[in-house]
Structure formats: structure tokens, C-alpha cells
Amino acid sequence: MSNKKVENVEETARKLLNERGVTVNDIAELVYFLQVPYHPDLKMDVCRENVERVIAKREVQNAILTGIGLDVLAEEKKLQQPLQEILARDESLYGIDEVIALSIVNIYGSIGFTNYGFIDKQKPGILEKLNDKSTGKVHTFLDDIVGAIAAAASSRLAHRAVNEE
């Protein structure tokens, strides 16, 4: 595959995040939320750098493309039943959205799983907005993907902090 195609995947993934109302800063704020109790001097630029590095991973870009693609199809009511209704409602027993998120979390080790579980329950910042069903938008996959990117970036940050101590 040519470098042009590879760059296009990352560019498209980043564009889709922005189109769906999610910025790198939004995700960096989640990283800060997760890590500041352990690193009181943590700066937002460090959080952003870790988010950028996670989004630069091909597995993450593929998850973004897949998840947002399915969310958009659900919004446009273009999926077969019963999948259409399941995704439109973000049914709690569906679980495939979390499976895709866990593929992101797994990139930086087991600490990511606990970070992801915690942030998925708390739903701070952009996650609260993405979970607002009153907007008419479907973010069944995106909320979990954003939480997973934050959890992975937090894990990356934590691993690097231990190596610096």
C-alpha cells in the first residue's frame, strides 16, 4: 500500500472525529481527568501529545472509520433490522461497540482496561455530550472509541512516566 493511502486513512479518521464534534483537545481533557490524580503537575500539552500518538496508530484509525461509519448508517436508518434499532437505541446488551473500543485499549497494556472501564462509567466531558440521546445523533460506537483513545493515551502517558522516574 502506498504512503498516500496510509496518510489518507489517518486524515479521514481525524476528519470524521471533527465532523462528529470530537477534537483532540476533548480527548486530551479526558486523559487529564484520568491522570491528574497520579501526576499533579500534568500539563494539557502532554495529554494532547499522547492522544495524537494514539490516533496515529493504524488500528485506532480503522476503529474510528468503522465505528463512525456504522453510527452514520444508523442515523440515516440504512441498516437492516434488528441491528438498526439496536444501534439507534445504543442497547446495553449489544457490546460490539465495546469490543471495538477494547481493541484500541489493548494497544498499551492492561492499565488501559481499568482506565477505559472507569471513564466509560463516569462519562465526563465529551463523553457526556456523545451519550446525549436527545440530539438525534447516533454515537453508539463513537463514545466508546473516544473513551478508548483517552484510556490508551492515559496508559501511554503512565508507562512513560514510570520510565522517567
C-alpha positions as CSV (number, residue, x, y, z in Angstrom):
1,M,0.0,0.0,0.0
2,S,1.3,3.4,-0.9
3,N,2.1,6.0,1.8
4,K,-0.5,8.3,0.2
5,K,-3.2,5.7,1.0
6,V,-1.9,5.3,4.6
7,E,-1.9,9.1,5.1
8,N,-5.5,9.2,3.7
9,V,-6.7,6.8,6.3
10,E,-5.4,8.9,9.2
11,E,-6.5,12.1,7.6
12,T,-10.0,10.7,7.1
13,A,-10.2,9.3,10.6
14,R,-9.3,12.7,12.0
15,K,-11.7,14.5,9.7
16,L,-14.5,12.2,10.8
17,L,-13.8,12.8,14.5
18,N,-14.0,16.5,13.9
19,E,-17.2,16.2,11.8
20,R,-18.8,14.3,14.7
21,G,-17.9,17.1,17.1
22,V,-14.8,15.5,18.8
23,T,-11.5,17.3,18.9
24,V,-8.1,16.2,20.1
25,N,-8.5,18.7,23.0
26,D,-11.7,17.0,24.0
27,I,-9.9,13.7,24.3
28,A,-6.9,15.3,26.0
29,E,-9.3,16.6,28.7
30,L,-10.3,13.0,29.3
31,V,-6.7,12.0,29.6
32,Y,-6.1,14.8,32.1
33,F,-9.2,13.7,34.1
34,L,-7.8,10.1,34.3
35,Q,-4.1,11.0,35.0
36,V,-4.0,14.2,37.1
37,P,-4.7,12.3,40.4
38,Y,-1.4,10.4,39.7
39,H,0.5,13.3,38.1
40,P,-0.5,16.6,39.8
41,D,1.9,18.6,37.6
42,L,0.4,17.2,34.4
43,K,0.1,19.6,31.5
44,M,-2.5,19.6,28.8
45,D,0.1,19.6,26.0
46,V,1.4,16.2,27.4
47,C,-2.1,14.9,27.2
48,R,-2.6,16.1,23.7
49,E,0.7,14.6,22.6
50,N,-0.3,11.2,23.9
51,V,-3.7,11.5,22.2
52,E,-2.0,12.4,18.9
53,R,0.3,9.4,19.2
54,V,-2.7,7.0,19.8
55,I,-4.7,8.4,16.9
56,A,-1.6,7.9,14.7
57,K,-1.9,4.1,15.2
58,R,-3.5,2.3,12.2
59,E,-5.6,0.1,14.5
60,V,-7.1,3.2,16.0
61,Q,-7.8,4.8,12.7
62,N,-9.6,1.6,11.5
63,A,-11.7,1.6,14.6
64,I,-12.7,5.2,14.1
65,L,-13.6,4.6,10.4
66,T,-15.6,1.5,11.3
67,G,-17.4,2.9,14.3
68,I,-18.3,6.3,12.8
69,G,-19.4,4.6,9.6
70,L,-21.8,2.4,11.5
71,D,-23.1,5.3,13.6
72,V,-23.8,7.3,10.5
73,L,-25.6,4.4,8.8
74,A,-27.7,4.0,11.9
75,E,-28.5,7.8,11.9
76,E,-29.5,7.6,8.3
77,K,-31.7,4.5,9.1
78,K,-29.8,2.4,6.5
79,L,-29.1,-0.7,8.5
80,Q,-31.1,-3.9,8.5
81,Q,-33.4,-4.6,11.4
82,P,-32.9,-5.5,14.2
83,L,-29.4,-4.0,14.0
84,Q,-30.9,-0.6,13.1
85,E,-32.9,-0.4,16.2
86,I,-30.2,-1.8,18.4
87,L,-27.7,0.8,17.3
88,A,-30.2,3.6,17.3
89,R,-31.0,2.9,21.0
90,D,-27.4,2.0,21.9
91,E,-28.8,-1.1,23.5
92,S,-26.8,-2.1,26.6
93,L,-26.5,-5.8,25.8
94,Y,-25.1,-5.1,22.3
95,G,-21.5,-5.0,23.3
96,I,-19.8,-4.9,19.9
97,D,-19.1,-1.2,20.4
98,E,-17.1,-2.1,23.5
99,V,-15.3,-4.8,21.7
100,I,-14.0,-2.3,19.1
101,A,-13.1,0.1,21.9
102,L,-11.1,-2.7,23.6
103,S,-9.1,-3.3,20.5
104,I,-7.8,0.3,21.0
105,V,-7.3,0.0,24.7
106,N,-5.3,-3.2,24.3
107,I,-2.5,-1.4,22.4
108,Y,-0.9,0.0,25.6
109,G,-1.4,-2.8,28.0
110,S,-3.7,-3.8,30.9
111,I,-3.8,-0.4,32.6
112,G,-5.9,0.7,29.7
113,F,-8.7,-1.7,30.6
114,T,-9.1,-0.2,34.0
115,N,-8.9,3.4,32.6
116,Y,-11.5,2.5,30.0
117,G,-13.9,0.9,32.5
118,F,-13.6,3.9,34.8
119,I,-14.1,6.6,32.2
120,D,-17.0,4.6,30.5
121,K,-18.9,4.6,33.8
122,Q,-18.1,8.2,34.7
123,K,-18.7,9.7,31.2
124,P,-17.0,13.1,31.8
125,G,-16.6,15.9,29.3
126,I,-17.2,15.0,25.7
127,L,-18.5,11.5,26.7
128,E,-21.5,13.0,28.4
129,K,-22.3,15.0,25.2
130,L,-21.9,12.0,23.0
131,N,-24.2,10.0,25.2
132,D,-27.0,12.6,25.0
133,K,-29.7,10.8,23.0
134,S,-31.8,13.9,22.7
135,T,-29.6,15.3,19.9
136,G,-30.9,12.8,17.3
137,K,-27.3,11.8,16.6
138,V,-26.2,8.2,17.0
139,H,-22.8,7.8,18.8
140,T,-23.1,4.1,19.8
141,F,-19.6,3.4,18.7
142,L,-18.0,6.8,18.9
143,D,-18.5,7.4,22.6
144,D,-16.7,4.1,23.3
145,I,-14.0,4.8,20.7
146,V,-13.3,8.2,22.3
147,G,-13.2,6.8,25.8
148,A,-10.8,4.1,24.5
149,I,-8.5,6.6,22.8
150,A,-8.4,8.5,26.1
151,A,-7.7,5.3,28.1
152,A,-5.0,4.3,25.7
153,A,-3.4,7.7,25.8
154,S,-3.5,7.6,29.6
155,S,-1.8,4.3,29.6
156,R,0.8,5.5,27.2
157,L,1.4,8.5,29.5
158,A,1.5,6.3,32.6
159,H,4.1,3.9,31.1
160,R,6.3,6.8,30.0
161,A,6.1,8.5,33.4
162,V,7.2,5.3,35.2
163,N,10.2,5.0,32.8
164,E,11.1,8.6,33.6
165,E,11.0,8.1,37.4
